[in-house]
Amino acid sequence: NTSECEKYACCPLPPYLEDSGCVIEEDDNAGRPLRDVCFHLLKLYSDRSYELDQLLDPRSVTCDPLDFRLSWHLWEVLRALNYSHLSQQSRGVLNTSFAAQLESEGLWEWAVFVMLHE
């Protein structure tokens, strides 16, 4: 509850934005500020019902919004830990996006493996 000039720490920005200073990068789609994936993991640890869409957003890790590698693997780990409150639509987008990424790299066998998780 402090004003902008009284803040004593920078927001936890993704690694690719760390050198940009103490600014809040706004998400164009939902109006939510971008945060580092570690910040989202800490929030999930403190609140098991924390929204997983923000955590699994590729932009919380990389500047490439179409790079779903870490997001998909992180979702599989969270699923193994019984976090299941990701919507069916978000799961579908995550699986198909990562499968398309693998297929575009010529790794169609792995794309099939990813789609088997659907």
C-alpha positions as CSV (number, residue, x, y, z in Angstrom):
1,N,0.0,0.0,0.0
2,T,2.8,2.4,-0.7
3,S,3.0,4.9,-3.5
4,E,5.2,4.3,-6.6
5,C,8.0,6.5,-5.3
6,E,8.2,4.6,-1.9
7,K,8.7,1.1,-3.3
8,Y,11.9,-0.4,-2.0
9,A,12.2,-3.4,-4.3
10,C,11.6,-4.2,-8.0
11,C,8.8,-6.4,-9.1
12,P,9.9,-10.0,-9.7
13,L,10.2,-9.8,-13.5
14,P,11.0,-12.7,-15.8
15,P,14.7,-13.1,-16.5
16,Y,14.7,-11.5,-19.9
17,L,13.2,-8.3,-18.4
18,E,15.4,-8.1,-15.3
19,D,17.8,-5.5,-16.8
20,S,15.0,-3.2,-17.9
21,G,14.8,-1.5,-14.5
22,C,12.0,-1.3,-12.0
23,V,9.0,-1.2,-14.4
24,I,5.9,-3.3,-14.5
25,E,5.3,-5.0,-17.8
26,E,1.6,-5.3,-18.5
27,D,0.1,-8.3,-20.2
28,D,-1.8,-7.1,-23.2
29,N,-4.4,-9.9,-23.1
30,A,-5.6,-9.9,-19.5
31,G,-4.2,-6.7,-18.1
32,R,-2.1,-8.6,-15.5
33,P,1.5,-7.7,-14.9
34,L,4.1,-10.2,-16.0
35,R,6.0,-12.0,-13.2
36,D,8.8,-14.5,-13.0
37,V,7.9,-18.2,-12.9
38,C,9.6,-18.5,-9.5
39,F,7.2,-15.9,-8.1
40,H,4.3,-17.8,-9.4
41,L,5.6,-21.0,-7.9
42,L,5.9,-19.3,-4.5
43,K,2.4,-18.0,-4.8
44,L,1.1,-21.5,-5.7
45,Y,3.0,-22.9,-2.7
46,S,1.3,-20.4,-0.4
47,D,-2.1,-20.8,-2.0
48,R,-2.9,-24.2,-3.7
49,S,-5.7,-22.6,-5.6
50,Y,-3.5,-20.0,-7.3
51,E,-4.3,-19.5,-11.0
52,L,-2.1,-21.8,-13.1
53,D,-2.6,-19.9,-16.3
54,Q,-0.2,-17.2,-15.1
55,L,2.3,-19.7,-14.0
56,L,2.3,-21.6,-17.2
57,D,2.4,-18.6,-19.5
58,P,5.6,-18.9,-21.6
59,R,6.3,-15.2,-21.2
60,S,7.0,-15.8,-17.5
61,V,10.2,-17.6,-18.6
62,T,11.1,-16.5,-22.1
63,C,10.5,-13.6,-24.4
64,D,9.2,-16.0,-27.1
65,P,5.4,-16.3,-26.4
66,L,5.3,-19.5,-28.6
67,D,8.0,-21.4,-26.7
68,F,6.0,-23.9,-24.6
69,R,8.9,-26.2,-23.6
70,L,9.2,-25.3,-20.0
71,S,5.5,-24.6,-19.6
72,W,4.5,-28.1,-20.7
73,H,7.1,-29.8,-18.6
74,L,6.2,-27.7,-15.6
75,W,2.5,-28.6,-16.1
76,E,3.4,-32.3,-16.1
77,V,5.3,-31.9,-12.8
78,L,2.4,-30.0,-11.2
79,R,0.0,-32.6,-12.5
80,A,2.0,-35.3,-10.8
81,L,1.8,-33.3,-7.6
82,N,-2.0,-33.3,-7.8
83,Y,-2.5,-29.8,-9.1
84,S,-5.4,-30.2,-11.4
85,H,-7.2,-26.9,-11.5
86,L,-6.1,-25.9,-15.0
87,S,-9.1,-25.5,-17.3
88,Q,-9.6,-28.1,-20.1
89,Q,-9.2,-25.3,-22.7
90,S,-5.9,-24.2,-21.2
91,R,-4.6,-27.8,-21.1
92,G,-5.6,-28.3,-24.7
93,V,-3.8,-25.1,-25.8
94,L,-0.7,-26.1,-23.8
95,N,-0.6,-29.6,-25.3
96,T,-1.3,-28.6,-28.9
97,S,1.0,-25.6,-28.8
98,F,4.0,-27.7,-27.6
99,A,3.2,-30.5,-30.0
100,A,3.1,-28.0,-32.9
101,Q,6.4,-26.6,-31.7
102,L,8.0,-30.1,-31.7
103,E,6.5,-30.9,-35.1
104,S,7.9,-27.7,-36.6
105,E,11.3,-28.8,-35.4
106,G,10.9,-32.2,-37.1
107,L,10.3,-34.1,-33.9
108,W,6.9,-35.5,-34.8
109,E,7.4,-38.6,-32.7
110,W,7.7,-36.4,-29.6
111,A,4.7,-34.4,-30.8
112,V,2.7,-37.6,-30.8
113,F,3.9,-38.3,-27.3
114,V,2.8,-34.9,-26.1
115,M,-0.6,-35.3,-27.7
116,L,-1.1,-38.7,-25.9
117,H,-1.3,-36.6,-22.7
118,E,-4.5,-35.0,-24.0
